[in-house]
Amino acid sequence: MSKLREEGSLPKKAANDESIASEPSAELKKGKKRKHKAKAATDDTREGIFLKKGTGKRTKFGDSDQEDEVPAKQEAQSVESTWKLSVQAPAEVKVSKIPSACDERPMAEVALQTPPTSAVSKPRGALNGKHDIPRPHKRAALQHDPAVNGKRQHEGRRNPQTSIPVHLLKKRDELLVSRRTLPIWPHAQSIRDALRKTNILVLTGETGSGKSTQVPQFLLDESWCTKAIAVTQPRRVAAISLARRVAEEMGSFFGGQSPAAKVGYSVRFDNASGPNTKIKFLTEGMLLQEMLRDPDMNQYSAVIVDEVHERSVNVDLILGFLKNLASGVERTGKKRRTPLKIVVMSATADVEGLVQFFGQDQDQSAVPPAEEGLLKANSLISICFVEGRQYPVRTTYLPEASMDWVESALKLIFQIHYKEPLPGDVLVFLTGQDKIESLQKLVNDYAEGMDKDVPRLLVLPLFAALSQPAQQLIFQPTPHRARKVILATNIAETSVTVPGVRFVIDCGKSKIKQFRSKLGLESLLAKPISKSAAIQRRGRAGREGPGQCYRLYTEADYKTFEERTIPEILRCDLMQALLTMKARGVNNVLGFPFLDRPPRDALEKALFQLLRLGALEKIGAISDIGLKIAKLPVTPTLGRILIEAAKPERDCLLDVIDIIAALSTEDNIFFNIVSEERKEEAEAARHELYRREGDHMTFLATVQRYAEENSDRKAWCERHFVSHRAMQNIMNIRKQLRQQCQSLKLLNSAEATTTSTTPNVDAILACLLRGFVSNTARLMPDNSYRTFIGNYTVSIHPSSVMHGRKVKAEAIVFSEFLYTNKAYAKKVSAVQMNWVEDVVKEVWNV
């Protein structure tokens, strides 16, 4: 590894380090009378009073999931110990395609319960005269005074007026200091001005500028913002961590902690929001679900679409629906009473393409006239760019390609740990959970042999299937004399900011969905990343100081990367996307405004698959079955299985819910045992769970046995070599699916609480066949399996309970397809040939 060749890659440093002036606060002393407390309260400082004009050359907005205290050009003002506010003349800020005026917000918009002018200049000692501060303002002053807050926190008391614990307000005041250092902070007024003049803002903010957490808060107190603000994120971990951070910055409860919580989130199978939620972070799929229930988005005043550069299918659908909504092209033909404000945020997006996309077919009457010179590209759309903070990052390539980049990453981790001083954590980008867990075990094993005088290594994984508490560990401060090593998927590229990172190790690959149109199956393959993704990964090392990026590939390999990541809509199965469009009333799929139009044959194949499931009628309109499937938080295939199981002749919905909950979790239910001795022990322990019908009935038995365990479920999992984390997730999904089925009248409340009896195996397998009709195969004379549709060969995956059986089933149905060196069928069940034939006849006779 010493032969690594170095290349200088020195992005400019975004800001200089300037100290933050401390804010004065009154110290209340014991024994003083109430009038002295009221007088001392005039020394109060509160959020927003000390806003000062930024001096940036142009408006730049940013991207930050977790903001850290990084040097930036920012000053804090000192304020006299009175209610008077010393306001400086606003400095002019040059804004890229936005008015340069960046005046401070009016005091009424920023200060919390600022007293009237008469109260500001009250004479000393005039406590109960006409010049006295009204009592509500006294209480407001006291509740924000740091001295009072500290005392009340110690006493465990709550704010008597807002019922918010004082420690939340104290945390808010502490975070305000770091918020002011963000590059986006001085430009808050420019963002507000832009959305007052136009309804659409395309905001490109470099990594580290703070856009993800600050923009929603900038817009919250605007006169047009009478409802909630929705903020989309591509991944659940990003949505949850951002919501928690914004709640802390606002001094509010978080999620389901209290009905008064102003910040919440909604992710798949987990909704932590309420009627008082003002800022709501959602995954893109959950916003699409809400669009089905509320086509006009009447519950929101603004929708912020973040991380657009990742270009998932759901993002493209959201942009298309929002474009139609902004231009008044909707199925109802109705318009909102107040225009919906749309903010599209990205780190590396094609700004001109987005402007052109939203600029077509816009309703000119819906937007106030823009000032002359405000926007050159489009008078209806504001375009903003904000530079993030980036320190120099040195890039090092491998001199020659590595055959085992996991081993190369292992060597680099210890090379960095022994040679580089603390502090400085290491972020390693890997392809998936299997690689992460493998490297985690290797690092921990080698770390046990380090000398005692060497700082210890704290290895933390980060991937989508990880539990929420485990994901939050990466945000905790690094312990003394320790170095964190975060092993992450591409989730850490832009969605989540990991603090303290100075070293990045990039494997140069990520797993992407690839739809094989000839086979009609979708697979997850590890493929090289794009140049833009590689740049994002490198930038993670320069967030808090100069860093280093080690690329586990050659410079020649880097030059062969694509410039940008291919949009997911051009390479994945479109069945879910088209079902969502049909459910929203888009009958002309070919006329939908796609940001990148998918191939026509991909659209036709997806429509035909929906027809097979019964989700569409022969004329192409969505059926009643399709409408129910679209409202379920599962794939169309799994949704069709649920609908089939709810039929009276099947009567196996509870059992099917348990199976689908097991199929919906991203964790493996059974641990993958490597050693032969332990493998035999695991097989013996799981023998009572295995079912001869295959994996799906095995999943059902496992879920039901776990649910019946009332003493110690974790110990039960250990005895059977079952993942306790996976089972906890399954039970949560199971509960949510039962509630969803009740809302769709597929299940009544009495049935939802009953315990399942002996399962009807034939009915369950028939339901699985109705959904996975495309994933069926028959036994051939040479003992191989060939699919009914496509006639290609598949092998049963070694992880299946049906693998290696001497007597093979005449036909199989599988719910997952994996392609490595050959095609594998995963999660397999045995079925009868005549069952498959009956389902195929039913499908083709639709």
LINSUL-V499161 format. One record per residue. N is the residue number from 1. RES is the residue in one small letter. SS is DSSP state (hx for helix, st for strand, lp for the rest). PHI is phi as a letter, one per 20 degrees, with the letter a starting at -180 (none if undefined). BURIAL is + if it has 9 or more other ideal C-beta (glycine too) atoms within 8 Angstrom, else -. Layout:
N:RES:SS:PHI:BURIAL
N:RES:SS:PHI:BURIAL
//
This chain:
1:m:lp:none:-
2:s:lp:f:-
3:k:lp:e:-
4:l:lp:f:+
5:r:st:e:+
6:e:st:d:-
7:e:st:c:+
8:g:lp:f:-
9:s:lp:c:+
10:l:lp:d:-
11:p:lp:f:+
12:k:lp:f:-
13:k:lp:f:+
14:a:lp:f:+
15:a:lp:b:+
16:n:lp:e:-
17:d:lp:e:-
18:e:lp:c:-
19:s:lp:f:-
20:i:lp:d:+
21:a:lp:f:-
22:s:lp:f:-
23:e:lp:e:+
24:p:lp:f:+
25:s:lp:b:+
26:a:lp:f:+
27:e:lp:d:-
28:l:lp:f:+
29:k:lp:d:-
30:k:lp:f:-
31:g:lp:n:-
32:k:lp:f:-
33:k:lp:e:-
34:r:hx:f:-
35:k:hx:f:-
36:h:hx:f:-
37:k:hx:f:+
38:a:hx:f:+
39:k:hx:f:-
40:a:hx:f:+
41:a:hx:f:+
42:t:hx:f:+
43:d:hx:e:+
44:d:lp:f:+
45:t:lp:c:+
46:r:lp:b:-
47:e:lp:g:+
48:g:lp:n:+
49:i:lp:f:+
50:f:lp:e:+
51:l:lp:g:-
52:k:lp:c:+
53:k:lp:f:+
54:g:lp:f:+
55:t:lp:c:-
56:g:lp:f:+
57:k:lp:f:-
58:r:lp:b:+
59:t:lp:f:+
60:k:lp:c:+
61:f:lp:d:+
62:g:lp:c:+
63:d:st:c:+
64:s:lp:b:+
65:d:lp:e:+
66:q:lp:c:+
67:e:lp:e:+
68:d:lp:c:+
69:e:lp:f:-
70:v:lp:d:+
71:p:lp:g:-
72:a:lp:b:+
73:k:lp:f:-
74:q:lp:a:+
75:e:lp:c:-
76:a:lp:d:+
77:q:lp:e:+
78:s:lp:e:-
79:v:lp:c:+
80:e:lp:f:-
81:s:lp:e:-
82:t:lp:c:-
83:w:lp:f:+
84:k:lp:f:-
85:l:lp:d:+
86:s:lp:e:-
87:v:lp:d:-
88:q:lp:e:-
89:a:lp:f:-
90:p:lp:f:+
91:a:lp:e:-
92:e:lp:f:-
93:v:lp:c:+
94:k:lp:f:+
95:v:lp:d:+
96:s:lp:f:+
97:k:lp:m:+
98:i:lp:b:+
99:p:lp:g:+
100:s:lp:f:+
101:a:lp:f:+
102:c:lp:c:+
103:d:lp:f:-
104:e:lp:f:+
105:r:lp:f:+
106:p:lp:g:-
107:m:hx:g:+
108:a:hx:f:-
109:e:hx:e:-
110:v:hx:d:+
111:a:lp:f:+
112:l:lp:e:-
113:q:lp:l:-
114:t:lp:f:-
115:p:lp:f:+
116:p:lp:f:-
117:t:hx:f:-
118:s:hx:f:-
119:a:hx:e:+
120:v:hx:f:+
121:s:lp:d:-
122:k:lp:f:+
123:p:lp:f:-
124:r:lp:f:-
125:g:lp:n:-
126:a:lp:f:+
127:l:lp:e:-
128:n:lp:c:-
129:g:lp:e:-
130:k:lp:f:-
131:h:lp:e:+
132:d:lp:f:+
133:i:lp:f:+
134:p:lp:g:-
135:r:hx:g:-
136:p:hx:g:-
137:h:hx:f:+
138:k:hx:f:+
139:r:hx:f:+
140:a:hx:f:+
141:a:hx:f:+
142:l:hx:f:+
143:q:hx:f:+
144:h:hx:d:+
145:d:lp:f:+
146:p:hx:g:+
147:a:hx:f:+
148:v:hx:f:+
149:n:hx:g:+
150:g:hx:f:+
151:k:hx:f:+
152:r:hx:f:+
153:q:hx:f:+
154:h:hx:f:-
155:e:hx:e:-
156:g:lp:m:-
157:r:lp:e:-
158:r:st:d:-
159:n:lp:f:+
160:p:lp:f:-
161:q:lp:e:-
162:t:lp:d:-
163:s:lp:l:-
164:i:lp:e:+
165:p:st:g:-
166:v:hx:f:+
167:h:hx:f:-
168:l:hx:f:+
169:l:hx:f:+
170:k:hx:f:+
171:k:hx:f:+
172:r:hx:f:+
173:d:hx:f:+
174:e:hx:f:-
175:l:hx:f:+
176:l:hx:f:+
177:v:hx:f:+
178:s:hx:f:+
179:r:hx:f:+
180:r:hx:f:+
181:t:lp:e:+
182:l:lp:f:+
183:p:lp:g:+
184:i:lp:e:+
185:w:hx:g:+
186:p:hx:f:+
187:h:hx:d:+
188:a:hx:f:+
189:q:hx:f:+
190:s:hx:f:+
191:i:hx:f:+
192:r:hx:f:+
193:d:hx:f:+
194:a:hx:f:+
195:l:hx:e:+
196:r:hx:f:-
197:k:hx:e:+
198:t:lp:c:+
199:n:lp:e:+
200:i:st:c:+
201:l:st:c:+
202:v:st:e:+
203:l:st:d:+
204:t:st:d:+
205:g:st:c:+
206:e:lp:f:+
207:t:st:g:+
208:g:lp:o:+
209:s:lp:e:+
210:g:lp:o:+
211:k:hx:f:+
212:s:hx:f:+
213:t:hx:e:+
214:q:hx:e:+
215:v:hx:g:+
216:p:hx:g:+
217:q:hx:f:+
218:f:hx:f:+
219:l:hx:e:+
220:l:lp:f:+
221:d:lp:e:-
222:e:lp:f:+
223:s:lp:f:-
224:w:lp:e:+
225:c:lp:e:+
226:t:lp:e:-
227:k:lp:c:-
228:a:st:e:+
229:i:st:d:+
230:a:st:e:+
231:v:st:c:+
232:t:st:e:+
233:q:st:c:+
234:p:lp:f:+
235:r:lp:c:+
236:r:hx:f:+
237:v:hx:f:+
238:a:hx:f:+
239:a:hx:f:+
240:i:hx:f:+
241:s:hx:f:+
242:l:hx:f:+
243:a:hx:f:+
244:r:hx:f:+
245:r:hx:f:+
246:v:hx:f:+
247:a:hx:f:+
248:e:hx:f:+
249:e:hx:f:+
250:m:hx:e:+
251:g:lp:m:+
252:s:lp:d:+
253:f:lp:f:+
254:f:st:c:+
255:g:hx:l:+
256:g:hx:e:-
257:q:hx:f:-
258:s:lp:b:-
259:p:lp:f:-
260:a:lp:e:+
261:a:lp:f:+
262:k:lp:e:+
263:v:st:c:+
264:g:st:b:+
265:y:st:b:+
266:s:st:b:+
267:v:st:c:+
268:r:lp:f:-
269:f:lp:m:-
270:d:st:b:+
271:n:st:d:-
272:a:st:c:+
273:s:lp:b:+
274:g:lp:b:-
275:p:lp:f:-
276:n:lp:e:-
277:t:lp:f:+
278:k:lp:d:+
279:i:st:c:+
280:k:st:c:+
281:f:st:e:+
282:l:st:c:+
283:t:st:f:+
284:e:hx:f:+
285:g:hx:f:+
286:m:hx:f:+
287:l:hx:f:+
288:l:hx:f:+
289:q:hx:f:+
290:e:hx:f:+
291:m:hx:f:+
292:l:hx:f:+
293:r:hx:f:-
294:d:lp:c:+
295:p:lp:g:+
296:d:lp:e:+
297:m:lp:l:+
298:n:lp:f:-
299:q:lp:e:-
300:y:st:c:+
301:s:st:e:+
302:a:st:b:+
303:v:st:c:+
304:i:st:d:+
305:v:st:d:+
306:d:lp:e:+
307:e:lp:l:+
308:v:hx:f:+
309:h:hx:f:+
310:e:hx:f:+
311:r:lp:l:+
312:s:lp:f:+
313:v:hx:f:+
314:n:hx:f:+
315:v:hx:f:+
316:d:hx:f:+
317:l:hx:f:+
318:i:hx:g:+
319:l:hx:f:+
320:g:hx:f:+
321:f:hx:f:+
322:l:hx:f:+
323:k:hx:f:+
324:n:hx:f:+
325:l:hx:f:+
326:a:hx:f:+
327:s:hx:e:+
328:g:lp:m:+
329:v:lp:e:-
330:e:lp:c:+
331:r:lp:f:-
332:t:lp:f:-
333:g:lp:m:-
334:k:lp:e:-
335:k:lp:c:-
336:r:lp:f:+
337:r:lp:f:-
338:t:lp:d:-
339:p:lp:f:-
340:l:lp:e:+
341:k:st:e:+
342:i:st:c:+
343:v:st:c:+
344:v:st:d:+
345:m:st:d:+
346:s:st:b:+
347:a:lp:e:+
348:t:lp:c:+
349:a:lp:e:+
350:d:lp:e:-
351:v:hx:f:+
352:e:hx:f:-
353:g:hx:f:+
354:l:hx:f:+
355:v:hx:f:+
356:q:hx:f:-
357:f:hx:f:+
358:f:hx:f:+
359:g:hx:f:+
360:q:lp:f:-
361:d:lp:m:-
362:q:lp:f:+
363:d:lp:e:-
364:q:hx:f:-
365:s:hx:f:-
366:a:hx:e:+
367:v:lp:c:+
368:p:lp:f:-
369:p:lp:f:-
370:a:lp:e:+
371:e:lp:f:-
372:e:lp:f:-
373:g:lp:n:-
374:l:lp:f:+
375:l:lp:c:+
376:k:lp:e:-
377:a:lp:f:+
378:n:lp:a:+
379:s:lp:f:+
380:l:lp:d:+
381:i:st:c:+
382:s:st:e:+
383:i:st:c:+
384:c:st:c:+
385:f:st:c:+
386:v:st:c:+
387:e:lp:e:+
388:g:lp:e:+
389:r:lp:e:+
390:q:lp:b:+
391:y:lp:e:+
392:p:lp:f:+
393:v:st:c:+
394:r:st:e:+
395:t:st:d:+
396:t:st:c:+
397:y:st:d:+
398:l:lp:f:+
399:p:lp:f:-
400:e:lp:b:-
401:a:lp:f:-
402:s:lp:d:+
403:m:lp:e:-
404:d:lp:c:-
405:w:hx:f:+
406:v:hx:f:+
407:e:hx:f:-
408:s:hx:f:+
409:a:hx:f:+
410:l:hx:f:+
411:k:hx:f:+
412:l:hx:f:+
413:i:hx:g:+
414:f:hx:f:+
415:q:hx:f:+
416:i:hx:f:+
417:h:hx:f:+
418:y:hx:e:-
419:k:hx:d:-
420:e:lp:e:-
421:p:lp:f:-
422:l:lp:e:-
423:p:lp:e:-
424:g:lp:q:+
425:d:st:e:+
426:v:st:d:+
427:l:st:d:+
428:v:st:d:+
429:f:st:e:+
430:l:lp:c:+
431:t:lp:e:+
432:g:lp:a:+
433:q:hx:f:+
434:d:hx:f:-
435:k:hx:f:+
436:i:hx:f:+
437:e:hx:f:+
438:s:hx:f:+
439:l:hx:f:+
440:q:hx:g:+
441:k:hx:f:-
442:l:hx:f:+
443:v:hx:f:+
444:n:hx:f:+
445:d:hx:f:-
446:y:hx:f:+
447:a:hx:f:+
448:e:lp:f:-
449:g:lp:e:-
450:m:lp:f:+
451:d:lp:f:-
452:k:lp:f:-
453:d:lp:e:-
454:v:lp:e:-
455:p:lp:g:-
456:r:st:e:+
457:l:st:d:+
458:l:st:d:+
459:v:st:e:+
460:l:st:c:+
461:p:st:e:+
462:l:st:b:+
463:f:lp:b:+
464:a:lp:f:+
465:a:lp:f:-
466:l:lp:f:+
467:s:lp:f:-
468:q:hx:f:-
469:p:hx:f:-
470:a:hx:f:+
471:q:hx:f:+
472:q:hx:f:+
473:l:hx:f:-
474:i:hx:f:+
475:f:hx:e:-
476:q:lp:f:-
477:p:lp:g:-
478:t:lp:f:+
479:p:lp:f:-
480:h:lp:f:-
481:r:lp:l:-
482:a:st:b:+
483:r:st:c:+
484:k:st:f:+
485:v:st:c:+
486:i:st:e:+
487:l:st:d:+
488:a:st:c:+
489:t:lp:e:+
490:n:hx:f:+
491:i:hx:f:+
492:a:hx:e:+
493:e:lp:f:+
494:t:lp:c:+
495:s:lp:f:+
496:v:lp:c:+
497:t:lp:e:+
498:v:lp:e:+
499:p:lp:f:+
500:g:lp:n:+
501:v:st:e:+
502:r:st:c:+
503:f:st:c:+
504:v:st:c:+
505:i:st:d:+
506:d:st:d:+
507:c:lp:f:+
508:g:lp:n:+
509:k:st:c:+
510:s:st:b:+
511:k:st:e:+
512:i:st:c:+
513:k:st:f:+
514:q:st:c:+
515:f:st:e:+
516:r:st:e:+
517:s:lp:f:-
518:k:lp:f:-
519:l:lp:e:+
520:g:lp:m:+
521:l:st:c:+
522:e:st:d:+
523:s:st:c:+
524:l:st:d:-
525:l:st:c:-
526:a:st:e:-
527:k:st:c:+
528:p:st:f:-
529:i:lp:f:+
530:s:lp:e:+
531:k:hx:f:+
532:s:hx:f:+
533:a:hx:f:+
534:a:hx:f:+
535:i:hx:f:+
536:q:hx:f:+
537:r:hx:f:+
538:r:hx:f:+
539:g:hx:f:+
540:r:hx:f:+
541:a:hx:e:+
542:g:hx:d:+
543:r:lp:f:+
544:e:lp:d:+
545:g:lp:r:-
546:p:lp:g:-
547:g:st:c:+
548:q:st:c:+
549:c:st:c:+
550:y:st:d:+
551:r:st:d:+
552:l:lp:e:+
553:y:lp:b:+
554:t:lp:e:+
555:e:hx:f:-
556:a:hx:f:-
557:d:hx:f:+
558:y:hx:f:+
559:k:hx:f:-
560:t:lp:e:-
561:f:lp:f:+
562:e:lp:f:-
563:e:lp:f:-
564:r:lp:c:+
565:t:lp:f:+
566:i:lp:f:-
567:p:lp:g:+
568:e:hx:f:+
569:i:hx:f:+
570:l:hx:e:+
571:r:lp:c:+
572:c:lp:c:+
573:d:lp:f:+
574:l:lp:e:+
575:m:hx:f:+
576:q:hx:f:+
577:a:hx:f:+
578:l:hx:f:+
579:l:hx:f:+
580:t:hx:f:+
581:m:hx:f:+
582:k:hx:f:+
583:a:hx:f:+
584:r:lp:e:+
585:g:lp:n:+
586:v:lp:e:+
587:n:lp:e:-
588:n:lp:e:-
589:v:hx:f:+
590:l:hx:f:-
591:g:hx:e:-
592:f:lp:f:+
593:p:lp:f:-
594:f:lp:e:+
595:l:lp:f:+
596:d:lp:c:+
597:r:lp:f:-
598:p:lp:f:+
599:p:lp:f:-
600:r:hx:f:-
601:d:hx:f:-
602:a:hx:f:+
603:l:hx:f:+
604:e:hx:f:-
605:k:hx:f:+
606:a:hx:f:+
607:l:hx:f:+
608:f:hx:f:-
609:q:hx:f:+
610:l:hx:f:+
611:l:hx:f:+
612:r:hx:f:+
613:l:hx:f:+
614:g:lp:n:+
615:a:lp:f:+
616:l:st:c:+
617:e:lp:e:-
618:k:lp:f:-
619:i:lp:e:-
620:g:lp:n:-
621:a:lp:f:-
622:i:st:f:+
623:s:lp:e:+
624:d:hx:f:-
625:i:hx:f:+
626:g:hx:f:+
627:l:hx:f:+
628:k:hx:f:+
629:i:hx:f:+
630:a:hx:f:+
631:k:lp:e:+
632:l:lp:e:+
633:p:lp:e:+
634:v:lp:c:+
635:t:lp:f:-
636:p:hx:g:+
637:t:hx:f:+
638:l:hx:f:+
639:g:hx:f:+
640:r:hx:f:+
641:i:hx:f:+
642:l:hx:f:+
643:i:hx:f:+
644:e:hx:f:+
645:a:hx:f:+
646:a:lp:e:+
647:k:lp:f:-
648:p:lp:g:-
649:e:lp:f:-
650:r:lp:e:+
651:d:lp:l:-
652:c:lp:b:+
653:l:hx:f:+
654:l:hx:f:+
655:d:hx:f:+
656:v:hx:f:+
657:i:hx:g:+
658:d:hx:f:+
659:i:hx:f:+
660:i:hx:f:+
661:a:hx:f:+
662:a:hx:f:+
663:l:hx:f:+
664:s:hx:e:+
665:t:lp:f:+
666:e:lp:e:-
667:d:lp:e:+
668:n:lp:f:-
669:i:lp:f:+
670:f:st:e:+
671:f:lp:f:-
672:n:lp:e:-
673:i:lp:e:-
674:v:lp:e:-
675:s:lp:f:-
676:e:hx:f:-
677:e:hx:f:-
678:r:hx:f:+
679:k:hx:f:+
680:e:hx:f:-
681:e:hx:f:+
682:a:hx:f:+
683:e:hx:f:-
684:a:hx:f:-
685:a:hx:f:+
686:r:lp:e:+
687:h:lp:g:-
688:e:lp:f:-
689:l:lp:e:+
690:y:lp:f:+
691:r:lp:c:+
692:r:lp:f:-
693:e:lp:f:+
694:g:st:p:+
695:d:hx:f:+
696:h:hx:f:+
697:m:hx:f:+
698:t:hx:f:+
699:f:hx:f:+
700:l:hx:f:+
701:a:hx:f:+
702:t:hx:f:+
703:v:hx:f:+
704:q:hx:f:+
705:r:hx:f:+
706:y:hx:f:+
707:a:hx:f:-
708:e:hx:f:-
709:e:lp:f:+
710:n:lp:d:-
711:s:lp:e:-
712:d:lp:b:-
713:r:hx:f:+
714:k:hx:f:-
715:a:hx:f:-
716:w:hx:f:+
717:c:hx:f:+
718:e:hx:f:-
719:r:hx:f:-
720:h:lp:d:+
721:f:lp:l:+
722:v:st:d:+
723:s:lp:f:+
724:h:hx:f:+
725:r:hx:f:+
726:a:hx:f:+
727:m:hx:f:+
728:q:hx:f:+
729:n:hx:f:+
730:i:hx:f:+
731:m:hx:f:+
732:n:hx:f:+
733:i:hx:f:+
734:r:hx:g:+
735:k:hx:f:-
736:q:hx:f:+
737:l:hx:f:+
738:r:hx:f:+
739:q:hx:f:+
740:q:hx:f:+
741:c:hx:f:+
742:q:hx:f:+
743:s:hx:f:-
744:l:lp:e:+
745:k:lp:m:-
746:l:lp:e:+
747:l:lp:b:+
748:n:lp:e:-
749:s:hx:f:-
750:a:hx:f:-
751:e:hx:f:+
752:a:hx:f:+
753:t:lp:d:-
754:t:lp:f:-
755:t:lp:e:-
756:s:lp:f:-
757:t:lp:e:-
758:t:lp:f:-
759:p:lp:f:+
760:n:lp:e:+
761:v:hx:f:-
762:d:hx:f:-
763:a:hx:f:+
764:i:hx:f:+
765:l:hx:f:+
766:a:hx:f:+
767:c:hx:f:+
768:l:hx:f:+
769:l:hx:f:+
770:r:hx:f:+
771:g:hx:e:+
772:f:lp:d:+
773:v:lp:f:+
774:s:lp:f:+
775:n:lp:d:+
776:t:st:c:+
777:a:st:b:+
778:r:st:d:+
779:l:st:f:+
780:m:lp:d:-
781:p:lp:g:-
782:d:lp:e:-
783:n:lp:m:-
784:s:lp:e:-
785:y:st:d:+
786:r:st:c:+
787:t:st:f:+
788:f:lp:f:-
789:i:lp:d:-
790:g:lp:o:-
791:n:lp:l:-
792:y:lp:d:-
793:t:st:e:-
794:v:st:c:+
795:s:st:d:+
796:i:st:f:+
797:h:lp:f:+
798:p:lp:g:-
799:s:lp:f:-
800:s:lp:f:+
801:v:lp:f:-
802:m:lp:e:+
803:h:lp:f:+
804:g:lp:n:-
805:r:lp:f:-
806:k:lp:f:-
807:v:lp:e:-
808:k:lp:e:-
809:a:lp:f:+
810:e:lp:f:-
811:a:st:b:+
812:i:st:c:+
813:v:st:c:+
814:f:st:c:+
815:s:st:d:+
816:e:st:b:-
817:f:st:d:+
818:l:st:c:+
819:y:st:d:+
820:t:lp:d:-
821:n:lp:e:-
822:k:lp:b:-
823:a:st:e:+
824:y:st:d:+
825:a:st:d:+
826:k:st:d:+
827:k:st:l:+
828:v:st:d:+
829:s:st:c:+
830:a:st:e:+
831:v:st:c:+
832:q:lp:e:-
833:m:hx:f:+
834:n:hx:f:-
835:w:hx:f:+
836:v:hx:f:+
837:e:hx:f:-
838:d:hx:f:-
839:v:hx:f:+
840:v:hx:f:+
841:k:hx:f:-
842:e:hx:f:-
843:v:hx:f:+
844:w:hx:e:-
845:n:lp:d:-
846:v:lp:f:-
//
